[in-house]
Amino acid sequence: MKMPVELTVNGERIADLVEPRTSLADFLRDRLRLTGTHTGCEMGVCGACMVLLNEQPVNSCLVLAVQAANEEIQTIEGLAEQGLLRDLQTSFHERNALQCGYCTSGMLISAHALLLREAVPDRESIRAALSGNYCRCTGYEAIVDAIAATATQRQQAARGAA
């Protein structure tokens, strides 16, 4: 039996009917075609399905769509469309912090959330923020470098604007 659900995804109010067991990840991918939310382990370990739920990073494979009713969801597509990830994406590219790209959307979501909380995190804070994201391709040094460089660039830009 399907249940009604209303939520806001990337600033757009969405109303739909879902099976109670439908994960938020499956809802985003299958119903809304927001395929930047990847499904990896489907157990909340890999971080490929990371989204922001009320500005907090969550594994969307562990959240049911009905649990997200009346909440605000931001996906990698929404953040990218708003231009909020441009500098992070550039840093990831310049430092070869991505290879196959499967984990990248979750890494960018985690990095974005961290930089909202902490303007210039130290390397240990960056590693802790990424602890819920798993990458099989890169090793994490380049990813940490990219996030640290973005934080420094943002800090310098803020100083220059002041």
Order of alpha helices (4+ residues) and beta strands (2+ residues): beta-beta-beta-beta-beta-alpha-alpha-alpha-alpha-alpha
